[in-house]
């Protein structure tokens, strides 16, 4: 197990610890060439770039609607499936 020496984060792979440590150092190595905004993770830069290009790569399996962000596509798909992936801690009611 790999442990962060700044906080209580731990993980089983050294590369995940190295990524985590960037939170403390604010090291952001992935930079958008269009606007200069920087990111800790390449995946976040890739999502950000779609704002500039207007590209919508995530497609709803049910209706074909496209989204820029995976999480927005996933939330949208719950309108077709009726899935309620989140539960209120207070009352226990599910929501999407």
N, C-alpha and C positions, 0 to 999 in steps of 0.2 A: 504494500500500500504506500502511496506517495502522499505526503502531507505538506500543506502550505505552511511556511514559517511565519506568515503574517496573520492568518486567520485560521479557523477550524476546518477549512476545506480539505478533503482527502479524495483520492481516486486510485484506480488500479493501473493506470497507464501514465508514463512520464510525460508524453506529449500533451495530455489533457492538463496536467499540472502546469506545464509551460504556458499553455493558452490561458489558464486561470490567472497566473502571475501577472499577466498584462493588465488585469483589472487594477492591481495595486500600483503598477508603474505608469499606467495610462499610455503605454506603448501602443500606438496604432499604426500598423505598417501597411495597411491597404488603403490607397488614396484614390478617390474619384478624379479622373482626368478632366471631367467637365466642370465641376464646381469646387474641387479641392477638399471636400469633406473626407475625413479619415475614419477607418473602422478597424476594430480588433480582429474581426473574422472576415475571411474572403467571402463567405456566404452572405454576410450582411452587405458587403460592397456590391455583390452581384444583384441582390434585391434592390438596392438603392439605384443602381444604374438603370433599372427598368423605369424609374421615374422619369429619367431623361429621354429614354427611347420610346416610352409608351408601350413597350412589349408586355404582353400578358401571356405567360407561358403555362399557367396552371388552369386546367380545364375541368369543369364539373362533369362527372361521368354520367349524370342523369339528364341534364338539359343542354350541355355544351357551352355554357357561359364561361368566359375566360377571366382570369384574375392575375394581378401582378404578384400577389403574395400568397404563399401556400396556405397560411393560416386563415386568410379570408375565404379561399376556396373551400377549405375544410368546414368552416362555420356555415357557409352558404349551403353546402351539401346536406347539412342537418335539416334544412327546410324540406328536403325531399324524403329523408329517412325518418324524421321525427325523433332522431337521437337527441338526448339531453345529456351531453358529456360532463356538465358541471353541476354540482349540488350545493345548495345554500347550507352553510355551517349552522345557521340558526334554526331554520325550519325544515330543512331536508328536501325542499322542492328542487327538482331538476330544471336546468335551463341550458340553452345553447349559446 
